[in-house]
Amino acid sequence: MTIKKLALVVAAALSFSAAADWSVNSEQSSLTFVSVKNEVVAETHSFKELTGKLTSAGEFSVAIPVMSIDTIIPIRNERILEHVLAAKQYATINAKGKVDNKVLAGLKTGDSVVVDQSLDLTLLTQSQSLMAKVKVTKVSDSQLVVTTVAPIMLDVNKFKLNAGVEKLRELAGLNSISPMVPTTFSLVLVK
């Protein structure tokens, strides 16, 4: 690498680190998950609200208000909130992590990059470190879009949600609800 190229890379990294924080645009962002009941019936659900930020240091956090769940069936929303997500005690699901600033600093408007991103997800009292393959696209100097390339496979057992899922299964009169929950997101970040 020439001195000139090295200087450009360093300048780009410094310009990113000096930039303002990015905020999640809740109206344009989405988080969806799939439940599978009776081994063959798959249904897509979502959370309607997301908040979060990406700091100039590369640290990100996303909060998902559990009351924003939307399964399209009100009684199912109520049951999940009460028996699985314990909404009265735990108002949010939280994800956090750190992005490699070099990845973001090198993006020009219109560029995309796919990265394996680690994140720490907290549901109720349980936290798990997960890997997500995400695509980061720099739409403009004031907008990034971060989307999952493949679903993140959440195991409800690892978050100790199995008793709540079992109660949900009983109330709905189902034979089974899969403990594996494919989850995807699309985050629009603005500054």
Buried (B, 14 or more C-beta within 10 A) or exposed (E): EEEEEEEEBEEBBEEBBEBEEBBBBBEBBBBBBBBBBEEEEEEEBBBBBBBBBBBBEBEBBBBBBBBBBBBEEEEBBEBBBBBBBBBEEBEBBBBBBBBEBEBBBBBEEEEEEEBEBEBBBBBBEEBEEBEBEBBBBBBEEEBBBBBBEEBBEBBBEBBEBBEBBBBBBEEBEEEEBBBEBBBBBBBBBEB
